[in-house]
């Protein structure tokens, strides 16, 4: 390896590390205050949708309204947030969003699109794949207390990301050391079963540590240690699927990275692919526990 290539790899590693530290710091800090969390994930929703729309618009015979689609997704996130916090206690807050979706359908009548079905399909995919999953973080963050009031609990959404980061770290280390059996070679040749198992083990350890550090998980959320560790495993499974789904998305479009907004880490979809499946899965898991 030439000296120039060594310097380039070192430079990329430094940039990637700095970006990663700033990214984690921003996520963790935002969860300390509900308004900061709302603002950051509203911004993340908008940037991710904008990136998604730009990518699909590069396909032949596809032209979706990037601006309106992004605004619709951001509004939906804020509407769910307002409803979950109780600031907007009526479901009427979703009416503007529904009207926007209707507009996106009707507007195809007056466009020169060659394939309206493709446009509609990609438009709704963006709402289902990005806006809806991100909005469910509000369901995790805002819970009803014993007296009926809504309280903000940052532990739940923060833990989802802690588990995702632990899974990525464990999978990378274990896969690098022991990886032999491919997990899903058709979509992601680099992933192995050994890496996935290592990620799951580290997540279980992280879940136990978080449970001990925050004893109010039992009192406020009503979750036992086993149930909490079960949440960690749900994050492992669906976070991995989320990564694979985004890999399939990029493979279908014939691209390596979804963007370059995050130096060394690619685009917004590259950074949040796992969370797009893990966050709604966590909501389903927690609500399922209440039915048992």
N, C-alpha and C positions, 0 to 999 in steps of 0.2 A: 504494500500500500504506500503510495507516494505521500510526501509530507503535506502536499496541498489537500489530498483527500482526508488525511488525519485531522488537519485543522478544520476542514469543513464539517466533519462528523462531530468534533468537539464543540464547534460553534453551534451546530444544530441541537446538540444535547443541552448546552447552556440555555439556549432560547426556549427549548421545550420545558426545561426544569423551571425557569423563571415564570413562564406562562402557567404551568401547572400549579405552582405555589400561589400565584395571584388568583387563579381560578378557584382553588380550594378556599382561600382566605375570603373571597367575595361570597361564596356560597354559605360558608359557616357564619360569617358576620351577619349576613342578611337575615338568617333565621332568628337572630336575637331580638328582632323587633318586627311585628306583623306588617307594618307599612313598608319596611325595607324589603321584606320577603315578597310582598305583593308587587312592588315596583320592579325588583330584579327579575322575577319570573314573568311579569308582563313583558318586560324588555326581551327576555329570552324567547318567549312565545312569538313575539313579533319578528325577531331576527331569524328564528328558525323557519317560520312560515315564509318569510321573504326569500330566504335561501332556497327552500323547497320549490317555491313557485318559479324561481329563476331557473332551476335545474330542469324541471319538467317542460318549461317553455322552450328549451333547446331541442326537444323532440320534434320530429317532423309532424306537421299537421296538428300540433297542440298549441293553443294560445289561451291561457287562463288569465283572468284579471288579477295581477299580482298585488296591486294596491288594495282593492276591495277585499280580496281574500285574506290579506294580512290584517286589515282593520277588523274584519269580522272575527277572526280568531282571537285577537287581542281583546275585543269587546266581550267575547264569550268567557275568556279567562276572568276578566274583571266582574262580569255578571255573576259567575259562580262564586267568586270571592265575596261579593256583596251579599249574596244570598246566604252563604255559609256563615258569615260573620253576624248576620242579622241586621246589617245596616240597611239592607233592602229586603224587608220581610215578605214581599210578594213575588210570585213567579212572573209577574208582568215585566220584570226586568229583562226577561229573555225575548220579549216580543221584537225589539229592534234587531236582534240577531236573526230571528226567524225571517223577518222581512228582508234582511240582507241576503240570506240564502235564497229566498224566492227571487230576488233581483238577479242573483248570479245565474239562476236557471233561465229566467225570462230574457235576460240580456243577450243570450245566444241567438234569439230570434232576429236580432237586429245587427248581428255581427256577420262578418264574411268568413266565418270559420268553415273549414272543409270537413271537420268531423266534430259535431257538437257533443256526441256521446263521449268522446275522448276528453273534451274540455270539462264536461260535467263530472266525469269519473275522477279526473285528477284534482278538480276543485274540491270535491267532497272528501277525497282521500286526505288532502291536506288538513281538513277540519277534523277528521276522525283520527288521523295518525299523529297529529301534533297538538292542535288546540284542545281537544278533549282530554288527552292524557295529562297535559300540563295543568289543566284546570282542576284536575282531581287532587292536586297537592293541597288545595284549599280544604278539601274534605278531611285530609289527614291533619292539617294544622289547627282547625277550629272544631272544638268539641263542646257538647252540651254538658254543663256541670250538674251536680245533684240538685241545685236549686233552680235549674232550668235556664240559667244564663249561659251564653256562649263564651268560652275561654280559649285563649290562644296557647297552644302547647307545641313548642318548637322541637321537642325531643323526637316526636314521631317522624316528621319529614326529614329532619337532620339525620336520623338513624338510617333512613332509606339510602341516603347518599353515602353515609359511612359504610354501610354494607356493600354498596356498589363498588366503592373504592377498595375495600378490603378484598372483594371478590376479584377485581382486576389485578390487584397486587399478588394475591395468592395464586391466581391462575397463571400469571406471567412467570413467577418464580418457580412454581412447581412444574409448569410446562417446559420451561427452559432446562430444568435439571432432569426430569423424568419422562417428558412427553414422548410417546411412541405411537399411541393409537389415536388416529384422527377422529375428532368429534363430528365434523360436518365438512368433509373435504370438498364437496361440490360447491359450497358457498364460501367457506373460510378455511383454507388449507392449514393455517397456522394454529388453529385451536385443537387441543387434544383432550381426551378423557382425563388424563392425569392432571392436566392443568385445571380442569373444571372441579375435580375432586379436591385439589389443593385450595382452590378458591373457596369452596364450600366449607372446608375445615377452618380456614382463617375467618370466615364470616361467623361461624358458630362461636369461635373464641371472642371475636369482637362483640357479638351479641351478648355473651355472658359478661364481658367487661362493662358494656354500656348499662346492662341491667343492674350491676352492682354499684356503679357510679351514680345512677339515677334511681334510687329506691321508690320514687313516686310513680314509676311505671306500673307497679302493682296497685297502688292506692288510687291514682288518677285515671289510669287507662284500664285497670282491671285485668291485666295480663300476667299470667304466671311466667316463670322462666322458660318452661317448655314451649308455651305459646309464643313467647318473644323470639326464641330461637327458631321456631317454626316460621315466623315472619322472615327471619334471615334466610332460610332455605327458599322461601317463595321468591325473595329478591334475587337469589342466585339463579334460580331456574328461569325466571322471566327476564332478568337482566341479560342473561346469555342469549335468550331468544330475541330480545330487543336488538342486541348487537348483530345477530345473524340476519334479522329482518332488514336492518339498514345496509348490511353487506350485500344482500340480495338486491336491494333497491339500487345501490351504486353499480353492481355488476350488470343489472338490466340496462342502466343508462350508459354503461361503458366508461365509468369514471373511477379514479382512485380515491380522491377526497371530495367531500361535499362542498368544500370551500376553503378559504385561507384566512378567515377572520381571526382565528386563534393561532398565532405563530407556533409552529411545531406540532400542533394538534389538529390541524385541518379546519373544518367548518363546524357550525352549530350542531348539525345532525351527527357528525362524527363524535362530538363531545357528549351529547345527550341521548344517543341511540338507546342505551341500556335503560335509562330512566323512563323513556316513553312507554315501555312495557311494564317496568317494575312498579311505577307509582300507582297506576290503576289496579294492578294485581294486588298490591298491598291493601288498597281500599276494599277490594272484593274479599280478601282473606280476613280482614278485621271485621267486616260486616257479617261474614259467614260464622265467625266465632260467636257473635251475639245470638245467632239462630240455634246454636247447639245447646 
